[in-house]
Amino acid sequence: MSLAVILFIAAAVTIAALVQSAVGVGFALIVAPVLAFLRPELLPTALLVLMLPLNLFVAWSERHALDRTGAAWITLGRTVGTFGGLWVLATWPPHALNLLIGGGTILAALASIIAPEFKPDHKAFVTAGVITGITETATGIGGPPLALTYQHHSPQVLRATVAFCFLLGGLISLAFLTAAGRADLGQVATAAMFMPPLALGVLLGRSVRDRINGPILRRCVLIFAIVSGVALLLRL
């Protein structure tokens, strides 16, 4: 891996960790398209590995706001959806995965912008969990369905619950990916290279979390996601 590629990925990881620690979502939306461009063989394992300490920190620091009932239903659906993600990895060619990442990112971002306010029930939680299990296991991107589900809750509830679900779901996906031979130590070692930029982003995000305009930052993330998704689709 060239120094330029390392620095570019490190910058993306820092920005993404800042955004997710401050807002609650955005890490995979920012990092996955970058990895798909530069080092697609690292997806989804390296992305999932990077998200483990990030989500552990966010979930623990805001554990008082965790929606335990919603998290339980989401995790149930998430476990089922993991099998769908493994099937996608096993049967879809690389260009189709790029299509899934690019198209899925755009659709999820647009849905986040235009979705009306609603109060989710257990069916919505399970559905979000299933979709997250499929997309996160296959591509590393799982945030949009959960963000949509919790977009009208308080920022604290969104950050805590999404982080907790990501943490459990990431462990589930990595376990299944390892059992299926889709994860190896080389991918984990590469992810470990970017832990310092990740830590820097978390510290920056926590320091500015209460001083930024959350809705504006959320719109910036969604715009970035749309642009990244379009660029990835043009690459096909």
C-alpha positions as CSV (number, residue, x, y, z in Angstrom):
1,M,0.0,0.0,0.0
2,S,1.5,3.4,-1.0
3,L,2.0,6.2,1.4
4,A,-0.6,8.3,-0.5
5,V,-3.2,5.6,-0.2
6,I,-2.5,5.2,3.6
7,L,-2.8,8.9,4.2
8,F,-6.0,9.2,2.2
9,I,-7.6,6.3,4.1
10,A,-6.3,7.7,7.4
11,A,-7.9,11.0,6.7
12,A,-11.2,9.4,5.8
13,V,-11.1,7.3,9.0
14,T,-10.4,10.4,11.1
15,I,-13.3,12.4,9.6
16,A,-15.7,9.5,9.7
17,A,-14.9,8.8,13.4
18,L,-15.4,12.4,14.2
19,V,-18.8,12.4,12.5
20,Q,-20.0,9.2,14.0
21,S,-18.9,10.0,17.6
22,A,-20.6,13.4,17.3
23,V,-23.8,12.5,15.4
24,G,-24.1,8.7,15.8
25,V,-23.9,7.6,12.2
26,G,-21.7,8.2,9.2
27,F,-18.6,6.1,9.7
28,A,-19.3,3.4,7.1
29,L,-20.9,5.8,4.7
30,I,-17.7,7.8,4.5
31,V,-15.1,5.0,4.8
32,A,-16.7,2.2,2.7
33,P,-16.7,4.2,-0.6
34,V,-13.1,5.2,0.0
35,L,-12.0,1.6,0.6
36,A,-14.0,0.4,-2.4
37,F,-12.0,2.8,-4.6
38,L,-8.6,2.2,-3.1
39,R,-8.5,-1.2,-1.4
40,P,-11.7,-3.1,-2.1
41,E,-10.3,-6.4,-0.8
42,L,-10.4,-4.9,2.7
43,L,-14.2,-4.8,2.6
44,P,-16.1,-5.6,4.7
45,T,-13.7,-7.0,7.3
46,A,-11.4,-4.1,7.9
47,L,-14.3,-1.7,8.1
48,L,-16.1,-3.9,10.7
49,V,-12.9,-4.2,12.8
50,L,-12.4,-0.4,12.8
51,M,-16.0,0.1,14.0
52,L,-15.7,-2.2,17.0
53,P,-13.7,0.2,19.3
54,L,-15.6,3.2,18.0
55,N,-19.0,1.8,18.8
56,L,-17.8,0.3,22.1
57,F,-16.7,3.8,23.2
58,V,-19.9,5.6,22.1
59,A,-22.2,2.9,23.5
60,W,-20.5,2.9,26.9
61,S,-20.2,6.7,27.2
62,E,-23.9,7.1,26.6
63,R,-25.2,3.8,28.0
64,H,-27.8,5.7,30.1
65,A,-29.7,6.6,26.9
66,L,-29.8,3.0,25.4
67,D,-33.2,1.8,24.1
68,R,-32.9,-1.7,25.3
69,T,-36.2,-3.0,23.8
70,G,-35.4,-1.6,20.4
71,A,-31.9,-2.9,20.5
72,A,-33.1,-6.4,21.3
73,W,-35.5,-6.5,18.3
74,I,-32.9,-5.0,16.0
75,T,-30.2,-7.6,17.1
76,L,-32.7,-10.4,16.4
77,G,-33.3,-9.2,12.9
78,R,-29.6,-8.4,12.5
79,T,-28.6,-12.0,13.3
80,V,-31.0,-13.3,10.6
81,G,-29.8,-10.8,8.1
82,T,-26.2,-11.9,8.5
83,F,-26.9,-15.0,6.5
84,G,-28.3,-12.9,3.6
85,G,-25.1,-10.9,3.7
86,L,-22.9,-14.0,3.5
87,W,-25.0,-15.2,0.5
88,V,-24.4,-11.9,-1.2
89,L,-20.6,-12.2,-0.7
90,A,-20.5,-15.7,-1.9
91,T,-22.6,-15.2,-5.1
92,W,-22.2,-11.6,-6.2
93,P,-19.1,-10.5,-8.3
94,P,-17.0,-7.5,-7.2
95,H,-18.7,-5.1,-9.6
96,A,-22.1,-6.1,-8.3
97,L,-20.9,-5.3,-4.7
98,N,-19.8,-1.9,-5.9
99,L,-23.2,-1.4,-7.3
100,L,-24.7,-2.5,-4.0
101,I,-22.4,-0.1,-2.0
102,G,-22.9,2.8,-4.4
103,G,-26.6,2.4,-5.1
104,G,-27.4,1.5,-1.5
105,T,-25.6,4.4,-0.1
106,I,-27.4,6.9,-2.4
107,L,-30.8,5.4,-1.7
108,A,-30.2,5.3,2.0
109,A,-29.1,8.9,2.1
110,L,-32.0,10.1,0.0
111,A,-34.4,8.1,2.2
112,S,-32.9,9.7,5.3
113,I,-33.6,13.2,3.8
114,I,-37.2,12.7,2.8
115,A,-38.5,10.1,5.3
116,P,-41.5,11.5,7.3
117,E,-41.5,11.4,11.1
118,F,-42.8,8.1,12.5
119,K,-42.7,6.1,15.7
120,P,-41.1,2.6,15.1
121,D,-42.7,-0.5,16.5
122,H,-41.1,-4.0,16.9
123,K,-41.7,-4.8,13.2
124,A,-39.8,-1.7,12.1
125,F,-37.0,-2.6,14.5
126,V,-36.7,-6.2,13.2
127,T,-36.9,-5.0,9.6
128,A,-34.1,-2.5,10.1
129,G,-32.1,-5.2,11.8
130,V,-32.5,-7.7,8.9
131,I,-31.5,-5.1,6.3
132,T,-28.6,-4.0,8.4
133,G,-27.4,-7.6,8.7
134,I,-27.4,-8.1,5.0
135,T,-25.8,-4.8,4.0
136,E,-23.2,-4.6,6.8
137,T,-22.1,-8.2,6.4
138,A,-21.7,-7.8,2.7
139,T,-20.3,-4.3,2.4
140,G,-19.7,-2.9,5.9
141,I,-22.5,-0.3,5.6
142,G,-25.3,-0.8,8.0
143,G,-26.1,2.6,9.5
144,P,-28.8,4.0,7.3
145,P,-31.6,1.6,8.3
146,L,-30.9,2.2,12.0
147,A,-30.5,6.0,11.5
148,L,-33.9,6.1,9.7
149,T,-35.5,4.1,12.6
150,Y,-34.1,6.4,15.3
151,Q,-33.9,9.7,13.3
152,H,-36.7,11.3,15.4
153,H,-35.4,10.2,18.8
154,S,-33.1,12.3,20.8
155,P,-29.4,12.4,19.7
156,Q,-28.4,10.6,22.9
157,V,-30.8,7.7,22.2
158,L,-29.7,7.5,18.6
159,R,-26.0,7.5,19.4
160,A,-26.2,5.0,22.2
161,T,-28.6,2.5,20.6
162,V,-27.1,2.6,17.1
163,A,-23.6,2.1,18.6
164,F,-24.7,-0.8,20.8
165,C,-26.4,-2.5,17.8
166,F,-23.4,-1.9,15.6
167,L,-21.1,-3.4,18.3
168,L,-23.1,-6.6,18.7
169,G,-23.8,-6.8,15.0
170,G,-20.2,-6.3,14.0
171,L,-19.1,-9.1,16.3
172,I,-21.8,-11.4,14.8
173,S,-20.8,-10.5,11.2
174,L,-17.0,-11.0,11.9
175,A,-17.7,-14.3,13.5
176,F,-19.7,-15.5,10.5
177,L,-17.2,-14.1,8.0
178,T,-14.4,-15.8,9.8
179,A,-16.2,-19.1,9.8
180,A,-17.0,-18.7,6.1
181,G,-13.3,-18.0,5.3
182,R,-14.0,-14.4,4.3
183,A,-11.9,-12.7,7.0
184,D,-8.2,-13.2,7.7
185,L,-5.5,-11.8,9.9
186,G,-4.1,-9.6,7.1
187,Q,-7.3,-7.6,6.9
188,V,-7.3,-7.3,10.6
189,A,-3.7,-6.1,10.7
190,T,-4.4,-3.5,8.0
191,A,-7.3,-2.2,10.0
192,A,-5.1,-1.9,13.0
193,M,-2.9,0.5,11.1
194,F,-5.7,3.0,11.2
195,M,-6.6,2.8,14.9
196,P,-4.6,6.0,15.7
197,P,-6.5,8.1,13.1
198,L,-9.7,6.5,14.5
199,A,-8.8,7.5,18.1
200,L,-8.0,11.0,16.9
201,G,-11.4,11.3,15.2
202,V,-13.2,10.1,18.3
203,L,-11.5,12.6,20.5
204,L,-12.3,15.4,18.1
205,G,-15.9,14.3,17.8
206,R,-16.4,14.1,21.5
207,S,-14.8,17.5,22.1
208,V,-17.1,19.3,19.6
209,R,-20.3,17.1,20.0
210,D,-22.2,19.7,22.1
211,R,-21.0,22.7,20.1
212,I,-22.0,21.8,16.6
213,N,-25.3,22.0,14.8
214,G,-26.3,18.3,14.5
215,P,-28.8,18.7,11.7
216,I,-26.4,20.6,9.5
217,L,-23.6,18.1,10.1
218,R,-26.0,15.3,9.3
219,R,-26.9,16.9,6.0
220,C,-23.2,17.2,5.2
221,V,-22.7,13.5,5.8
222,L,-25.7,12.7,3.6
223,I,-24.4,14.9,0.8
224,F,-21.0,13.3,1.0
225,A,-22.6,9.9,1.0
226,I,-24.5,10.7,-2.2
227,V,-21.5,12.1,-3.9
228,S,-19.4,9.0,-2.9
229,G,-22.1,6.7,-4.1
230,V,-22.4,8.4,-7.5
231,A,-18.6,8.4,-7.9
232,L,-18.6,4.6,-7.2
233,L,-21.4,3.9,-9.7
234,L,-19.5,5.9,-12.4
235,R,-16.5,3.7,-11.7
236,L,-18.4,0.5,-12.7
